[in-house]
Amino acid sequence: MIYCKNCFYPSTKPDLEFNKDGICNACVSFANRKKINWKKREKDFQKIVSVVKKKRIGDYDCIVPVSGGKDSTWQVIKALEYNLKPLCVNSRTCDLTQLGRENLDNIRSLGVDVIEVAPNLKIRRRLNKIGLLEVGDISWPEHASMFTIPFNIAVKFKIQFMIWGENSQNEYGGPKFALENKSLNRAWLEEFGGLLGLRVEDLHNHYNFQIDELSPYIYPKNKELKKLNLKSLFLGHYFEWDGYRNAIDAKKYGFKFNKTLVEGTGVSYENLDNFQTGIHDYFKYLKFGFGRTTDIMNNLLRRKLISKNDAKKNIDKHDGSFPYTYLGENIEITLKKIDVSMEEFLNCCDRFTNKKLFKCDNSGNLIKRKYGVVKKY
């Protein structure tokens, strides 16, 4: 594994590129933000808002997709700051926590309407199991629906403007053609939306789902969106994105942090709404040799909110920890909800582990504790 000379991203991260100086494109993109005329971009956003308000068809100026997390709370705050009337759309997470429930309810207290779409739980749990066992991502249905449901609501309510958060390729590194992308559309979804090659058509053709059972996970037809003339933009293109600042600002407006550090993150303000997220992040570590703590510490490091030494200590301590519990729930309880045994889960972990990244014994078996990989090259 080759690591960025500036942060802790490894060469195993998908779509990450390094320049001749050994700096990853996530760090390069962040450094390039100093060259951006943010005042001009803010004016560009104001112009878009002005046009949107004049051309509004229905009762709302825009859709803001929300989870109730720090970033979506900040997006709502920003929309209200520019006198937009948003309809906030929530695609229910797979296994909602009490804290997630409270933070989502807090969005409404900001003075906005919220539509929650909670897809059929029996179908969702089947999809969680398929996602976990087939592509190594328990969160597949959540990531699919969080991008499809807001677009379907936009079509139904004839809302022509949608505000997303950051462009994740700019924030976390990605291919050159996507670094400065300011729009989220179907092409972006299929490239970066976490589908991992598993399509809705596969679920219908090979797993005996009926099409109507999968409707929350199906993107609207292109002709419907073209007729609507929908603008779907990343707020991070127009305003400097900072997840930590978003958390602090959101807290002022009622957003609640966890009382302790969230397992596998090193912070108390990330990924608070889904008991399954610990499993999702663990598989990221098994596949690529880094986890969510690395993402967070790199972002803090680039903003000089933490020293490189302290960032490394946190990564060493929290990244790749086996998710015995997540937000206080035991992993066996979480797995039981989707009808996966501990034995099935551990076998699945082994199948998706990139064995080139982890130490093995003389027989080629991964060196483990009771559960999980613990030794990495």
N, C-alpha and C positions, 0 to 999 in steps of 0.2 A: 504494500500500500504506500502510495506517495501522498504526503500531506501538504496542503497549502502552507507557504512560508509565513503567511500573515494570520490565518485562523486555523481551525482544527478540522476542516473538511478534507476527507480522503478522496483519492482518485476513483474509488468505488462508487461514489455518489452518481446516480444516473444523470446524464447530460452535463455534468460539470466539466469545465475546460480550464486549463492553466495557460497563462501567458509565458513568454520566454524567461521571465524572472521567477517563475514558480508560484505566481499568485493566482488564486482561483477567480472565476468570473463573477462570483457573488461579491467578493471583496472589491474587484475592479468596478462593478456596477455601483457599489456603495460610494467608492471614491469619486466616481463621475458625477454623483449628485451635487457635488460642490460647483460643478460647471453649469448646472441647470438654473435657469431664471425662474425661480418658483413664484415670484410675483406675477410674471406673465402667465404662467400656468394657472394660477388662481383666477386671473382675469378671464382666461379661456373657459374655466369652469363656470364662472359667473355668466358668461355669454350663453353657455349651454343651458344653464338654469333659466335664464330669461326667456329663451326660445321655448323650452319645455313648458313653462308656466303659461305662455301665450297659446300654445298648441294643445293644451291639455284637453282630452276628450271626456274623461269620466270624473270621478270624485277625487282622484289622487294624482299628484305630480310624478311620483316615481315609486318603484319598489326597492326596498332595502332588504336583501336576504339576511336573516339574523339567526344566530344560534343562542344568543344571550351572553356570549363570551365578551371579553374585553374589547376585541376589535369591532365586532358588530355593534356593540354599545356605542363605541366611538363614532362609527359610521352614522348612526342615528343622530347622535349629538351634532355632527357636522351637517347633516341634511337639514336639521331644524335651524341651525345657525344661519343657513342660507335661505330661510323662509320657505323651504319645500314642505309640501304635505305628503309624507311617505306612507305607503302601505307596507308594513313590515311583514315578511313572509318567513315562517319557520318550517323547515322540514324536520320533523321529530327525529331526534337522535335514537340510536338503536336501543339503549338501555339507560334511560334518563335517571340522573341522580337528583337528590333533593336540592342540592346547591344549584344544579343546573336549572331546576324548576324555578327556584327563587330568582335567579339572575335573568331568566327569560321573562318572568312576570315583571321584573323591574323595568324591562324595555317599555312595557305599556305605561308605567308610571311616569315616563318621560313626556307623555302626552301624544301618543301615536296609537293607531289601530294595528293590531297584530292578527294575522291569520296563521293558525297552526295546522299543518297537514300531517296527520299521524297515520302513515300507511298501515294496512292490515298487519297485525303483529305476528300472526302465524306465518304469513308469507315472508315477513322481514326476517324472522328467526331461521326459516329455511334458507334464505339468501345469505344470512350471516354464516351459516354452516358451510354452504357451498363456497362462499368467498374464502373462508378460512382454509378449507381442505383442498380446494382446487387451485387457487392463486395465491394463497398465503396472506390473505387480507380479510380479516373479520369485518372490517369497516367498508367493504365494497358497496353494499346497498346504500349506506349513509352517504358516501361520497358521490354515488351516482345521483341520488335523489336531491341532494342539496343544490345540485346544478340544474336539474330538470324541472323540479317543482316550481321554483320562482318564474321560470319562463312560461310554464303552462298557466300560472296565475296571471301573468302579464297579458297573455292572449285572451283569457276569459274576461278580465276587467278592462281590457283595451288601454293598458298603461304603457307608454312609449319610452320610458326611461328607467334604467336599473343601475343601482350603485353597489358595486362590490368593494372589497377591501384592497389588499396589496396584490400586485402581480407577483406571484410566488417565484417565477423564474428570475425576476429582477432581485427579489429579496434573498432567495436561497441559491441562486445559480441555475442556469439552464442554457439551452442552445442560443446562439447569437441572434437568430431570427425572432426569438421570443422575448429577448431582454427588455426591449422598449415597447412591447405590445401594450396598448391602452384599452383594448376591447376584449371582453369575454364572449365568445360565440361557440357554435357547435364544433368548429375546427379546434379551438382551444380545449374544449371539454374532452374530445376524443384523443387529443395528444397528451394533455396534462391532468385530466380530471380523475385520475386514479382508477381507470377501468381495467388496467393490467391485461388487456387483450380479451377480457370476458365481456361479451356484448349481450344485450337484452335478447337478441335473436338466438343466441346460444341457449339461454335459459328456456326459451319457448320451444326450441327444436330438440334439445337434448335432455332437459330436466322436467319435462311435462308440465310446465307452467302455461296457463292460458294467457293470451295477450292482455285481456282486461285485468288480470291479476297483477300485471306488470306496468299498468298505466302510469303510476307515479314515477317510474324509472325511465320513461320514454320522452325524449326531447320532442318539442312541437315540430310539425312539418315546416319545412323551409318557406313554403308559400304563405303560411299563416304569419310567420315572423316578418317576411318581406312586405306583406300587406300592412302590417302594424307599423313598420318602419322603426323598430325598436333600437334604441341606443343602449348598450350594455357596457359600462365603463368601470375601470379600476380607479378607485379614489386615490390610490397611491401614485398614480401618474400625475395628479394635479397638486398633491400635498405630500410633503416629506413623510414617509411612513416610519413609525417607531412603535413597536409592540409594547415596550415598557412604558413609554409615555401614554399610550392608549390605555394601559391598565391603570395608571395613576389618575388620568382624567376620568375614566369610567367609574373609578371608586368614588370620586367626588359626586357622582350622579347615582349612587346607590349600588353599584356593582360590588359583589362580595368576593373576596379572596378566600381560599381554603385556609383553615386554621393551622395547618401544617404544610410542609413541602409536599407537592404532589409527586407520587412515586415515579421515578424515571425522568424527572424534569429539572430538579434542582431549584424550582421556584414554586410559588403558591398561587399564581394567577393564570396558569395555562391549563387547558384541557380539563375543565371542571364538570362537564355535563354528561359524560358517558362512561359507565363502568368498564366497557370493552376497550377503551383507548389504550390501556396499559398493554393489552395483548397486541393491538395494532402496532404500537411503537416497538415492542419487543421483536416482532418479525422484521421490522425495518433494520434493527440491529443485526439479526441473524443473516439477513440477505446482504447487507452492505457494510457491516462492521462499525456503524455509528447509529446513534439514536437521537431522541428528541432533546436530550440535554445538550448535545453538540450544537443543534440548531439554535437553541436559546442562548447558550454561552457565546457562540459566534456573533450573534446579533448584539449582545451586550458589549462584547469585545470591540467590535467595529465602531461602536458609539462611545467607546472609552468609559463605559460604566463599570468595568471590571478589569483587573489586571490579567495578563496572559497566564501568569502562574496560578491565580485563583480560578480562572476559567478551567484550566487543565485539572486542578484538584476536584472541581465539581463534576467534570466529565468522567474522571477516573472513578469517582465515588458513585455516581448515579446512572451513567449510561450502561445499558445492557443488563440492568438488574432484572432477574427473573420476576415476573409480576405475580408473586404470591398473593398480594392484595393490590387493589387499586381503588383509591378514594375510600379505603376502609372495607371494601368487599373482597372476600376470599375468592380466588380464581375458580375454585371448584363450583361455587355457587353461580358465578358468571357463565361458566361453560355448561352447567346443567340446564340453564334456560334455553340453550340452543341445541340441546341433546348431543353434546360431545363429551365423551369420557376423558379422564385425565390421561389414560393410556393413548387414546386417539390423538390428543393434543400433543403429547410428547413425541409421538411418532411423526406428527405433522411438523413440529419444530425441527426434527432431524432432517426431514425431506427438504425443507426450505433453507437450511443452513448452508451458507457458502463455505464449504470445508477448506477452501484455499486460504481463508482468513483466520481460521481457528486451529489451535494446537490439537494434535492427535497423539495417541499412544503408538507403540510399535506395531499394533495390529490395524492401525488406521481408524480407530474409534475415537470420537471426540472426548476430550477430558472434561468431566462434569462434576458438579456436586450432586445433590439429590435430584435437583431439577436444573436444566438449563446449561448452556455453554458458559464457561467462566474464563477460559484462557484463550487469548487472541494473539496472533503474531504481531 
